[in-house]
């Protein structure tokens, strides 16, 4: 194998290979499956990969709570996901390891992701991501912007304002103890509204 220097590839050397920052990403859905948590809450769980081969698993959209009631935010987010990928109906196809939604697998879509920091049971820090906005990977438009024939502004606004959400337990402070020196810096990400993926013909906009 012969090598010619490629700066873009060189800059990827040592990268984590996973999404770690709040931001907007054009992604391809590599897995979509229906899950139920230990508490009984139901979710659509996604695995995604960016154009730069950054991956993210366990991206859950909860649409029904443990009490059996519908979670409007999650239900609407799944509808937005369908609208921006041109999917008309989601099915539940059993496989050996999971109950999947095959209609979404392989689809390209834009996602604004917010990083949530939390305290694990062992006291260490952890994080997970939530979808804040879904948009078209082809045009950069949200469904609302597309419907109202408006320019793509929502994603750019979110990029400039989104910050990590810190849900970590705060240490109890006493006169003898000094507060921890913790900083919560906003992660800035540049959205690539027009991706390098080849888009399906049925993507609506």
C-alpha positions in Angstrom: 0.0 0.0 0.0 1.5 3.3 -1.1 1.0 6.6 0.8 0.8 10.2 -0.3 0.3 12.8 2.4 -3.3 13.7 3.0 -3.7 16.4 5.7 -7.4 15.6 6.4 -6.5 12.0 7.1 -3.5 13.0 9.2 -5.6 15.3 11.4 -7.9 12.3 12.1 -4.9 10.4 13.6 -5.5 9.8 17.3 -9.1 10.9 17.1 -11.5 9.0 19.4 -13.8 7.8 16.7 -16.8 8.7 18.7 -19.1 11.8 19.0 -18.1 13.5 22.2 -19.3 17.1 21.7 -22.6 19.0 21.7 -23.3 20.1 18.1 -25.0 19.5 14.8 -24.1 16.4 12.7 -24.9 14.9 9.4 -25.2 11.2 10.1 -26.1 7.9 8.6 -28.3 5.7 10.7 -26.5 2.3 11.1 -29.1 0.7 13.4 -32.6 1.5 14.7 -34.2 -0.8 17.2 -37.1 -0.8 19.6 -36.1 -1.1 23.3 -37.7 -1.3 26.7 -35.8 -0.1 29.8 -35.7 -2.0 33.1 -38.3 0.5 34.4 -40.6 -0.3 31.4 -40.1 2.9 29.4 -40.1 2.4 25.6 -37.7 3.9 23.2 -36.4 4.0 19.6 -32.7 3.5 20.0 -30.3 4.6 17.2 -26.7 4.0 16.3 -25.3 6.6 14.0 -22.1 7.5 12.1 -20.9 10.9 10.9 -19.2 11.7 7.6 -15.9 11.7 9.5 -16.6 8.1 10.8 -17.4 9.3 14.3 -19.9 6.9 15.9 -22.6 7.1 18.6 -24.6 4.2 20.0 -27.5 4.1 22.5 -29.1 7.3 21.2 -32.5 6.7 22.7 -35.7 8.6 21.9 -38.2 7.7 24.7 -41.8 7.8 23.4 -43.6 6.0 26.2 -42.9 6.3 29.9 -42.8 3.6 32.5 -46.4 4.5 33.5 -47.5 3.7 30.0 -48.3 7.3 29.0 -47.1 8.7 25.7 -44.2 11.1 25.9 -45.1 13.8 23.4 -41.6 15.1 22.9 -40.3 11.7 22.0 -43.2 10.8 19.7 -42.9 14.1 17.9 -39.1 13.6 17.5 -39.7 10.2 15.9 -42.2 11.8 13.5 -39.6 14.5 12.6 -37.1 11.7 12.0 -39.5 10.0 9.6 -40.3 13.3 7.8 -36.7 14.2 7.3 -35.8 10.8 5.9 -38.9 10.3 3.8 -40.1 7.2 5.8 -43.9 6.9 5.8 -44.2 4.0 8.3 -42.0 2.3 10.9 -42.4 -1.5 11.4 -41.1 -3.8 14.1 -39.0 -6.6 12.5 -37.7 -9.3 14.9 -34.1 -10.4 14.4 -31.9 -12.7 16.4 -30.7 -9.9 18.7 -33.2 -7.1 18.5 -36.6 -5.8 17.3 -35.5 -3.3 14.6 -37.1 -0.6 12.5 -35.5 -1.5 9.1 -36.9 1.5 7.3 -34.5 3.9 9.0 -31.4 1.9 8.7 -29.0 3.4 6.1 -30.9 6.7 6.0 -29.0 10.1 6.2 -30.3 12.8 8.4 -29.1 15.9 10.3 -29.2 15.8 14.1 -28.6 18.5 16.7 -27.2 16.7 19.7 -26.8 18.0 23.3 -24.4 16.3 25.7 -25.8 15.6 29.2 -23.3 15.2 32.0 -24.4 13.0 35.0 -23.1 11.3 38.0 -22.8 7.5 37.9 -23.8 5.2 40.8 -20.1 4.8 41.6 -19.7 8.6 41.8 -17.7 9.0 38.6 -18.8 11.2 35.7 -20.7 10.0 32.7 -22.5 11.5 29.7 -25.2 10.7 27.2 -26.7 12.6 24.3 -30.2 13.8 23.5 -31.6 14.8 20.1 -32.7 18.5 20.2 -33.5 19.0 16.6 -33.9 16.9 13.4 -33.2 18.4 10.0 -32.7 17.4 6.4 -29.2 16.2 5.6 -29.7 17.3 2.0 -30.9 20.9 2.5 -30.2 21.8 6.1 -33.9 22.7 6.6 -36.1 21.6 9.5 -39.5 20.3 8.6 -41.1 23.6 9.8 -38.8 25.6 7.6 -39.4 23.4 4.6 -43.2 23.6 5.1 -43.2 27.3 5.5 -40.7 27.9 2.7 -38.3 29.6 5.1 -34.5 29.7 4.9 -32.4 27.3 7.0 -31.8 29.3 10.2 -32.8 27.0 13.1 -29.8 24.7 13.0 -27.3 27.6 12.8 -29.1 29.2 15.8 -28.8 26.0 17.8 -25.1 25.6 17.0 -24.5 29.1 18.4 -26.5 28.6 21.6 -26.4 25.0 22.6 -24.3 24.0 25.6 -23.7 20.9 27.5 -26.3 20.3 30.2 -24.7 19.5 33.6 -26.9 17.1 35.6 -24.1 16.0 37.9 -24.7 15.8 41.6 -23.2 18.9 43.3 -20.8 18.1 46.2 -21.9 19.3 49.6 -19.8 22.2 50.7 -18.6 22.8 54.3 -16.5 25.5 55.8 -13.6 23.1 55.9 -13.9 22.0 52.3 -13.1 24.1 49.3 -15.4 23.9 46.3 -14.1 22.0 43.4 -12.8 24.0 40.5 -15.0 22.8 37.7 -15.6 24.5 34.5 -18.5 23.8 32.1 -17.3 25.2 28.8 -19.7 25.2 25.8 -18.5 22.9 23.0 -18.8 24.6 19.7 -19.4 22.4 16.6 -19.6 23.4 13.0 -22.6 21.8 11.2 -22.1 20.4 7.7 -25.5 21.1 6.4 -24.8 19.6 3.0 -23.3 16.1 3.5 -21.0 14.0 1.4 -23.4 11.0 1.5 -25.3 9.9 -1.6 -28.9 10.7 -0.7 -31.9 8.4 -1.4 -34.3 9.5 -4.0 -37.2 9.4 -1.5 -35.6 12.0 0.8 -38.3 14.7 0.5 -36.2 17.9 0.7 
